């Protein structure tokens, strides 16, 4: 299983998109400042993630999100639209 995830920096209120095959480990790396590209933007809140069957699929989704601004908003919106309603 592969994941495309979204973090929101509580410092600058900007989003970070990434992909991984080990979501728990990767999030810990972000939270503990082990990722150079996000180290100075901590702390983070996890916005959400989506799962994919193959690495190539998750890499393609991440690539499209990072290259096309409208895809960022669509991805974030889709995370909220797929959540079940609160009880």
LOMISE-118423 format. One line per 10 residues: their letters; for each residue x, y, z of N, C-alpha, C, CB. Coordinates in Angstrom, 3 decimals, always signed. Glycine has a CB too. Layout:
a) X/Y/Z/X/Y/Z/X/Y/Z/X/Y/Z; ...
END
This chain:
xxxxxxxxxx) +0.850/-1.172/+0.000/+0.000/+0.000/+0.000/+0.900/+1.241/+0.000/-0.969/-0.005/+1.229; +0.499/+2.229/-0.788/+1.239/+3.483/-0.890/+0.293/+4.633/-0.579/+1.876/+3.652/-2.303; +0.855/+5.724/-0.101/+0.050/+6.836/+0.400/+0.506/+8.162/-0.193/+0.117/+6.896/+1.924; -0.443/+9.030/-0.468/-0.183/+10.440/-0.742/-0.830/+11.179/+0.422/-0.759/+10.914/-2.170; -0.055/+12.011/+1.099/-0.526/+12.656/+2.317/-0.358/+14.167/+2.234/+0.218/+12.109/+3.533; -1.098/+14.855/+3.103/-1.058/+16.315/+3.165/-0.832/+16.730/+4.613/-2.374/+16.945/+2.600; +0.139/+17.606/+4.804/+0.392/+18.215/+6.105/+0.144/+19.705/+5.978/+1.845/+17.923/+6.606; -0.309/+20.312/+7.058/-0.444/+21.772/+7.095/+0.454/+22.293/+8.190/-1.926/+22.214/+7.330; +1.329/+23.216/+7.830/+2.234/+23.819/+8.799/+1.453/+24.768/+9.697/+3.388/+24.563/+8.089; +1.601/+24.608/+10.987/+0.965/+25.524/+11.937/+1.779/+26.806/+12.081/+0.796/+24.848/+13.308
xxxxxxxxxx) +2.996/+26.783/+11.532/+3.867/+27.954/+11.581/+3.539/+28.955/+10.472/+5.324/+27.525/+11.477; +3.409/+28.459/+9.230/+3.167/+29.357/+8.106/+1.834/+29.082/+7.391/+4.305/+29.243/+7.118; +1.080/+28.108/+7.894/-0.251/+27.771/+7.372/-0.236/+27.298/+5.919/-1.158/+28.968/+7.491; +0.907/+26.780/+5.453/+1.018/+26.264/+4.094/+0.953/+24.744/+4.127/+2.329/+26.742/+3.423; +0.637/+24.178/+2.960/+0.499/+22.731/+2.842/+1.771/+22.091/+2.306/-0.673/+22.387/+1.941; +1.996/+20.851/+2.726/+3.075/+20.026/+2.182/+2.446/+18.715/+1.732/+4.228/+19.784/+3.243; +2.769/+18.289/+0.515/+2.262/+17.044/-0.051/+3.432/+16.085/-0.204/+1.547/+17.286/-1.422; +3.209/+14.822/+0.158/+4.251/+13.819/+0.008/+3.649/+12.461/-0.273/+5.124/+13.760/+1.250; +4.523/+11.502/-0.587/+4.061/+10.127/-0.813/+5.059/+9.180/-0.162/+3.905/+9.814/-2.347; +4.549/+8.040/+0.286/+5.375/+7.076/+1.000/+4.694/+5.712/+1.011/+5.651/+7.555/+2.439
xxxxxxxxxx) +5.457/+4.702/+1.389/+4.862/+3.377/+1.585/+4.754/+3.039/+3.075/+5.694/+2.303/+0.857; +5.274/+3.912/+3.946/+5.197/+3.709/+5.393/+4.750/+5.036/+6.020/+6.588/+3.226/+5.987; +3.456/+5.239/+6.096/+2.908/+6.521/+6.520/+3.304/+6.886/+7.948/+1.405/+6.498/+6.402; +3.192/+5.954/+8.877/+3.522/+6.258/+10.281/+4.966/+6.722/+10.427/+3.283/+5.027/+11.166; +5.878/+6.004/+9.805/+7.296/+6.355/+9.896/+7.573/+7.717/+9.251/+8.155/+5.271/+9.228; +6.980/+7.949/+8.099/+7.223/+9.211/+7.390/+6.678/+10.401/+8.171/+6.590/+9.170/+5.994; +5.517/+10.260/+8.778/+4.959/+11.354/+9.573/+5.840/+11.641/+10.782/+3.527/+11.020/+10.025; +6.347/+10.597/+11.415/+7.268/+10.797/+12.547/+8.503/+11.569/+12.109/+7.684/+9.444/+13.158; +9.028/+11.240/+10.923/+10.193/+11.962/+10.411/+9.878/+13.446/+10.254/+10.648/+11.369/+9.066; +8.710/+13.779/+9.737/+8.314/+15.184/+9.600/+8.177/+15.838/+10.969/+6.990/+15.301/+8.820
xxxxxxxxxx) +7.507/+15.175/+11.892/+7.239/+15.757/+13.205/+8.515/+15.984/+14.021/+6.295/+14.861/+13.979; +9.509/+15.123/+13.844/+10.758/+15.245/+14.603/+11.835/+16.035/+13.873/+11.287/+13.878/+14.931; +11.504/+16.657/+12.744/+12.443/+17.515/+12.039/+13.510/+16.768/+11.263/+13.095/+18.420/+13.000; +13.245/+15.541/+10.866/+14.229/+14.729/+10.144/+14.151/+14.911/+8.626/+14.035/+13.267/+10.487; +13.166/+15.683/+8.148/+13.008/+15.922/+6.712/+13.454/+17.356/+6.425/+11.518/+15.682/+6.246; +14.507/+17.487/+5.636/+15.109/+18.790/+5.386/+14.116/+19.808/+4.826/+16.265/+18.638/+4.436; +13.266/+19.385/+3.907/+12.353/+20.333/+3.253/+11.247/+20.849/+4.174/+11.726/+19.681/+2.048; +10.989/+20.189/+5.289/+9.923/+20.640/+6.185/+10.418/+20.973/+7.595/+8.854/+19.582/+6.269; +11.672/+20.787/+7.843/+12.224/+20.961/+9.184/+11.909/+22.341/+9.776/+13.725/+20.751/+9.151; +12.049/+23.387/+8.976/+11.865/+24.747/+9.494/+10.396/+25.167/+9.544/+12.643/+25.730/+8.642
xxxxxxxxxx) +9.488/+24.307/+9.093/+8.062/+24.663/+9.044/+7.245/+23.972/+10.124/+7.491/+24.320/+7.689; +7.874/+23.287/+11.046/+7.166/+22.586/+12.111/+6.552/+23.578/+13.081/+8.108/+21.633/+12.851; +5.506/+23.200/+13.789/+4.810/+21.910/+13.851/+3.795/+21.757/+12.713/+4.103/+21.757/+15.204; +3.343/+20.516/+12.534/+2.406/+20.174/+11.474/+1.138/+19.553/+12.029/+3.055/+19.229/+10.485; +0.102/+19.666/+11.219/-1.146/+18.948/+11.461/-1.388/+18.090/+10.226/-2.362/+19.937/+11.743; -1.771/+16.844/+10.429/-2.085/+15.967/+9.306/-3.472/+16.341/+8.786/-2.023/+14.455/+9.727; -3.530/+16.721/+7.523/-4.803/+17.068/+6.896/-5.514/+15.793/+6.471/-4.590/+18.009/+5.679; -4.752/+14.861/+5.887/-5.326/+13.597/+5.454/-4.416/+12.878/+4.487/-6.674/+13.821/+4.820; -4.900/+11.746/+4.010/-4.126/+10.947/+3.061/-5.066/+10.074/+2.246/-3.074/+10.077/+3.794; -4.536/+9.579/+1.122/-5.248/+8.623/+0.284/-4.310/+7.457/+0.004/-5.746/+9.285/-1.047
xxxxxxxxxx) -4.892/+6.292/-0.173/-4.094/+5.098/-0.429/-4.154/+4.716/-1.907/-4.581/+3.931/+0.443; -3.057/+4.089/-2.366/-2.935/+3.645/-3.755/-2.288/+2.268/-3.772/-2.105/+4.660/-4.603; -2.588/+1.524/-4.803/-2.086/+0.151/-4.928/-0.613/+0.094/-5.319/-2.906/-0.604/-5.949; -0.165/+1.030/-6.162/+1.208/+0.962/-6.670/+1.969/+2.244/-6.367/+1.209/+0.697/-8.178; +3.282/+2.119/-6.297/+4.139/+3.285/-6.081/+4.026/+4.245/-7.266/+5.612/+2.852/-5.873; +3.978/+3.707/-8.466/+3.909/+4.591/-9.636/+2.631/+5.431/-9.619/+3.979/+3.767/-10.935; +1.533/+4.856/-9.179/+0.283/+5.606/-9.088/+0.392/+6.725/-8.056/-0.878/+4.669/-8.731; +0.944/+6.423/-6.880/+1.066/+7.444/-5.837/+2.059/+8.530/-6.254/+1.508/+6.804/-4.505; +3.127/+8.146/-6.934/+4.107/+9.132/-7.400/+3.500/+10.044/-8.464/+5.356/+8.428/-7.958; +2.659/+9.476/-9.335/+2.010/+10.267/-10.374/+1.043/+11.275/-9.758/+1.271/+9.353/-11.362
xxxxxxxxxx) +0.278/+10.844/-8.766/-0.664/+11.749/-8.094/+0.106/+12.871/-7.403/-1.540/+10.976/-7.064; +1.175/+12.528/-6.671/+1.979/+13.545/-5.984/+2.571/+14.526/-7.000/+3.110/+12.880/-5.152; +3.097/+14.020/-8.090/+3.685/+14.868/-9.130/+2.651/+15.852/-9.670/+4.249/+14.005/-10.276; +1.467/+15.364/-9.987/+0.417/+16.231/-10.523/-0.013/+17.289/-9.516/-0.786/+15.402/-10.944; -0.102/+16.904/-8.257/-0.484/+17.860/-7.211/+0.548/+18.977/-7.120/-0.629/+17.149/-5.843; +1.822/+18.609/-7.141/+2.884/+19.601/-6.967/+3.067/+20.484/-8.202/+4.192/+18.903/-6.642; +2.678/+20.009/-9.363/+2.861/+20.783/-10.600/+1.660/+21.652/-10.964/+3.150/+19.847/-11.740; +0.486/+21.309/-10.454/-0.737/+21.999/-10.853/-1.492/+22.489/-9.622/-1.632/+21.073/-11.701; -1.549/+23.798/-9.458/-2.188/+24.391/-8.280/-3.631/+23.975/-8.080/-2.125/+25.869/-8.373; -4.379/+23.817/-9.174/-5.777/+23.426/-9.036/-5.917/+22.006/-8.507/-6.488/+23.550/-10.369
xxxxxxxxxx) -4.929/+21.158/-8.764/-4.958/+19.776/-8.276/-4.782/+19.731/-6.757/-3.858/+18.939/-8.962; -4.045/+20.689/-6.194/-3.859/+20.749/-4.743/-5.207/+20.932/-4.053/-2.893/+21.899/-4.360; -5.950/+21.924/-4.522/-7.259/+22.203/-3.927/-8.204/+21.020/-4.123/-7.870/+23.478/-4.540; -8.203/+20.424/-5.306/-9.066/+19.273/-5.575/-8.738/+18.114/-4.645/-8.928/+18.830/-7.033; -7.444/+17.862/-4.421/-7.031/+16.762/-3.557/-7.484/+17.013/-2.121/-5.506/+16.576/-3.613; -7.255/+18.216/-1.624/-7.657/+18.547/-0.253/-9.175/+18.471/-0.113/-7.153/+19.956/+0.139; -9.896/+19.030/-1.080/-11.363/+18.972/-1.040/-11.864/+17.530/-1.045/-11.959/+19.735/-2.231; -11.210/+16.677/-1.837/-11.644/+15.276/-1.914/-11.432/+14.556/-0.581/-10.885/+14.541/-3.033; -10.426/+14.959/+0.189/-10.208/+14.350/+1.501/-11.394/+14.633/+2.423/-8.899/+14.876/+2.132; -11.896/+15.849/+2.382/-13.020/+16.221/+3.248/-14.334/+15.642/+2.746/-13.131/+17.736/+3.347
xxxxxxx) -14.483/+15.524/+1.440/-15.720/+14.987/+0.870/-15.869/+13.497/+1.071/-15.785/+15.294/-0.590; -14.753/+12.779/+1.247/-14.802/+11.329/+1.420/-14.959/+10.905/+2.869/-13.562/+10.708/+0.856; -14.859/+11.831/+3.791/-15.001/+11.495/+5.204/-16.454/+11.184/+5.517/-14.491/+12.643/+6.097; -16.679/+10.194/+6.388/-18.061/+9.931/+6.794/-18.582/+11.051/+7.667/-18.166/+8.596/+7.534; -19.871/+11.298/+7.678/-20.421/+12.362/+8.517/-20.179/+12.084/+10.000/-21.917/+12.523/+8.254; -19.998/+13.131/+10.744/-19.775/+12.995/+12.186/-21.048/+12.475/+12.854/-19.344/+14.355/+12.814; -20.888/+11.634/+13.888/-22.070/+11.073/+14.574/-22.840/+12.129/+15.340/-21.653/+9.964/+15.528
END
